[in-house]
Amino acid sequence: MNTLETTMNTTSAFPAETQAKAPAARRVLVWDAPVRVFHWLAVLCFAGAWLTAESERWRMLHVTLGYTLAGLVAFRLVWGLVGTRHARFANFVRGPQAVFTHLRDMVQGRSDHHAGHNPAGALAIVALLGAALAVTFSGWALFDGPGGDWLENVHEGAANAMLALVGLHLAGVAMASWLGREKLVAAMFSGRKDVAPAEGIRSAWRSVAALMVIAVAGFWVWQWQHAPAPLDTAAATTAAAYGDDD
């Protein structure tokens, strides 16, 4: 009888003990401020550069946003080596097998929870950084370098590839948010996710984020001050007409 009571008590107490040992998920800081500032500034720069790509009037703005994007990518590569836990590439970049398993689970309606980027999201980020480098380097070569039709084709092709990657990234974020019942977009604003406290980071590094904003704003002011005077198309056309008459 005593043995039976002991067994029953042990069995009934086991779930409670398991729950006590498992840390409860709560809103903790996962994304530091530099990662979030980089993300939204990169979105702004790419969107603005895309919208002004075909306009001669906004050419200088297009170039400024492209150079800003290049600087942001350079920062992100460095921060991916020395930044906080979930910002480091070593923390979230995984091999092809992990990516395949994650995508298969998503197709089957399952989602494994990740405090930082999931394997598919990590692949998208690496691809986007590579595409951004291709876009900005070809843009520099086209604007300040040798130029040429082939560079224009490379620049446009890289921009289209990056746009396609952005679309895939947004679709992946939407699906992961739905399957995992997570607010991933909101987390990129607040920096917080529902994870175990041990998964969080200690500091948001707001000082680094503030320096990023100051550097970007300073570059924009410098570009504005050194921008060439806009060409008066009407005056140029009139001058050319008089020149032809002479």
Backbone hydrogen bonds, N-H to C=O, Kabsch-Sander energy under -0.5 kcal/mol:
donor,donor_aa,acceptor,acceptor_aa,energy
5,E,1,M,-2.5
6,T,2,N,-2.4
7,T,3,T,-2.2
8,M,4,L,-2.5
9,N,5,E,-2.6
10,T,6,T,-2.2
11,T,7,T,-2.3
12,S,8,M,-2.5
13,A,9,N,-1.8
14,F,10,T,-1.2
17,E,13,A,-2.3
18,T,14,F,-2.4
19,Q,15,P,-2.5
20,A,16,A,-2.0
21,K,17,E,-1.8
22,A,18,T,-1.8
26,R,195,V,-2.4
28,V,26,R,-0.7
28,V,193,K,-2.5
30,V,191,G,-3.7
31,W,191,G,-2.0
32,D,30,V,-0.6
33,A,204,A,-2.7
36,R,32,D,-1.7
37,V,33,A,-2.9
38,F,34,P,-2.6
39,H,35,V,-2.3
40,W,36,R,-2.2
41,L,37,V,-2.4
42,A,38,F,-2.6
43,V,39,H,-2.0
44,L,40,W,-2.2
45,C,41,L,-2.8
46,F,42,A,-2.6
47,A,43,V,-2.5
48,G,44,L,-2.6
49,A,45,C,-2.6
50,W,46,F,-2.4
51,L,47,A,-2.2
52,T,48,G,-1.4
53,A,50,W,-1.0
55,S,52,T,-1.1
56,E,54,E,-0.6
59,R,56,E,-1.4
62,H,58,W,-2.3
63,V,59,R,-2.5
64,T,60,M,-2.6
65,L,61,L,-2.5
66,G,62,H,-1.9
67,Y,63,V,-2.5
68,T,64,T,-2.2
69,L,65,L,-2.2
70,A,66,G,-1.9
71,G,67,Y,-2.1
72,L,68,T,-2.4
73,V,69,L,-2.4
74,A,70,A,-2.2
75,F,71,G,-2.2
76,R,72,L,-2.5
77,L,73,V,-2.2
78,V,74,A,-1.7
79,W,75,F,-3.1
80,G,76,R,-1.9
81,L,78,V,-1.7
82,V,78,V,-1.8
83,G,79,W,-2.3
87,A,84,T,-1.2
88,R,84,T,-1.1
88,R,85,R,-0.7
89,F,80,G,-2.1
90,A,80,G,-0.5
91,N,88,R,-1.3
92,F,88,R,-0.9
92,F,89,F,-0.6
93,V,89,F,-2.8
99,V,95,G,-1.8
100,F,96,P,-2.8
101,T,97,Q,-2.6
102,H,98,A,-2.2
103,L,99,V,-2.5
104,R,100,F,-2.5
105,D,101,T,-2.3
106,M,102,H,-2.1
107,V,103,L,-2.3
108,Q,104,R,-1.8
109,G,106,M,-1.4
110,R,105,D,-3.6
122,A,118,N,-2.5
123,L,119,P,-1.9
124,A,120,A,-2.1
125,I,121,G,-2.2
126,V,122,A,-2.4
127,A,123,L,-2.4
128,L,124,A,-2.6
129,L,125,I,-2.5
130,G,126,V,-2.2
131,A,127,A,-2.6
132,A,128,L,-2.6
133,L,129,L,-1.9
134,A,130,G,-2.0
135,V,131,A,-2.6
136,T,132,A,-2.6
137,F,133,L,-2.5
138,S,134,A,-2.0
139,G,135,V,-2.0
140,W,136,T,-2.3
141,A,137,F,-2.4
142,L,138,S,-1.8
143,F,139,G,-2.4
144,D,140,W,-3.0
145,G,140,W,-1.0
147,G,141,A,-1.7
152,E,148,G,-1.7
153,N,149,D,-2.2
154,V,150,W,-2.1
155,H,151,L,-2.8
156,E,152,E,-2.4
157,G,153,N,-2.6
158,A,154,V,-2.6
159,A,155,H,-2.1
160,N,156,E,-2.3
161,A,157,G,-2.3
162,M,158,A,-2.3
163,L,159,A,-2.2
164,A,160,N,-2.2
165,L,161,A,-2.2
166,V,162,M,-2.3
167,G,163,L,-2.0
168,L,164,A,-2.2
169,H,165,L,-2.6
170,L,166,V,-2.6
171,A,167,G,-2.1
172,G,168,L,-2.5
173,V,169,H,-2.5
174,A,170,L,-2.4
175,M,171,A,-2.4
176,A,172,G,-2.7
177,S,173,V,-2.3
178,W,174,A,-1.9
179,L,175,M,-2.9
180,G,176,A,-2.3
181,R,177,S,-0.6
182,E,177,S,-1.5
184,L,182,E,-0.8
187,A,183,K,-1.9
188,M,184,L,-1.2
189,F,185,V,-0.5
189,F,186,A,-1.1
190,S,186,A,-2.7
191,G,187,A,-2.6
193,K,28,V,-2.1
195,V,26,R,-1.8
195,V,193,K,-1.4
199,E,196,A,-2.3
200,G,197,P,-1.6
201,I,29,L,-2.4
209,A,205,W,-1.6
210,A,206,R,-2.6
211,L,207,S,-2.0
212,M,208,V,-2.0
213,V,209,A,-2.1
214,I,210,A,-2.4
215,A,211,L,-2.6
216,V,212,M,-2.5
217,A,213,V,-2.7
218,G,214,I,-2.6
219,F,215,A,-2.2
220,W,216,V,-2.3
221,V,217,A,-2.2
222,W,218,G,-2.4
223,Q,219,F,-2.6
224,W,220,W,-2.3
225,Q,221,V,-2.3
226,H,222,W,-1.7
227,A,224,W,-0.7
233,T,231,L,-1.2
236,A,232,D,-2.7
237,T,233,T,-2.3
238,T,234,A,-2.3
239,A,235,A,-2.6
240,A,236,A,-2.2
241,A,237,T,-2.1
242,Y,238,T,-2.4
243,G,239,A,-2.2
244,D,240,A,-2.2
245,D,241,A,-1.8
246,D,242,Y,-1.9
